[in-house]
Amino acid sequence: MYAMKYMNKLKCVERNEVRNVFKELQIMQNLEHPFLVNFWYSFQDEEDMFMVVDLLLGGDLRYHLQQNVHFTESTVKHYVCEITLALHYLRNKRIIHRDIKPDNILLDEHAPELFQAFEGTHPGYSFAVDWWSLGITAYELLRGQRPYIMRTNTPANEILQTFHKVHPCYPVAWSTGIKSLLPKLLCVDAQKRISSLSELQDLEYLSDVNWDAVLSKQIPPGFLPNRRRLNCDPTFELEEMILESKPLHKKKKRLARKTRESGSDGSPQVASHCYYFRT
């Protein structure tokens, strides 16, 4: 089984996102790594473009945080190592992810996590931005909240001031090792921040890590999603059915009606043919 992402072609044109969609396709078709969601192929019909990717049934880390799952330090340490290997791979491909967060870290049924949403390179950003996000994510997984409290509408200048003035609180119960790692990832000065696999491997806290075993998924995960549960919020599916103007589950009837009424689809074409990519 696979997962499928779909995008309405007309909306892509209206929002001027066609170029971004094809860029995402171009990037994903050239990626293959144990800790990345692997892209298999894409296709289109009269209304939508579809991307077929790995199906991960363990849910994302945001969902498990919302279910009050307590991630142990050893589990978080393992996740940090896995994401580090993925970031090293992306860096060699000259790709900055730019959106690492619990929402984009997905678990399979056996729990080695993979993550999605590749952004490519961006002017004004360096690879260090992903390592900052890794630090934020690791902190949130351990404590259940982010190290900085702010709103989504907080102005950028206030956010930067917060980063410089507010120092994250590290609970006494945390080990000295994790309390030495996180400040190096959450260093405001990008030039001084740990931002490479080699730098991370040099830390004493990670000196006991068998990186080859991590890469080959030979280390048992500290957290296993419940295989008897859905591991996602079903209300999202209900919202899609209720709010989406052209829901996918009604496509067959909708296209049949359109064909009867017009004799042709009449919808704009983003591409002239189907794309089939396989890793």
Order of alpha helices (4+ residues) and beta strands (2+ residues): beta-alpha-alpha-beta-beta-alpha-alpha-beta-beta-alpha-alpha-alpha-alpha-alpha-alpha-alpha
